[in-house]
Amino acid sequence: QVQLVESGGGLVQAGGSLRLSCAASGRTFSTYAMGWFRQAPGKEREFVATIRWNGSPTYYADSVKGRFTISRDNAKNTVYLQMNSLKPDDTAVYYCAAGGTPYSSSVYIRPYDYGYWGQGTQVTVSS
């Protein structure tokens, strides 16, 4: 069983940066792939980034490549999303998720691949 709590969202001007954190509880956290998704008003939840259980490889949506970085610290049971060069189109509620098969080497980019979700944190980017 895994519980996830996101933090670090807020209001930032275009071109600025934010770092989101997702704190996890559960003894099996380090065995799961972790992902970040986002959902804007009127839109479906979309994939942002994912990281393998042991930290490599990572994979990103085309819209955020070169700007966002996902990382994890299994010793702290925490996953991060560093967001640089933010754009107004990045405005959304951001969710972290844990899932996939434990210890899997697969890359998961579908929401239904993940069994555990946080409550979300709002990111707003002004022009």
Summary of the structure (lengths in Angstrom):
residues: 127
radius of gyration: 13.5
end to end distance: 40.4
largest distance: 41.9
contacts: 384
relative contact order: 0.31
helix: 9%
strand: 50%
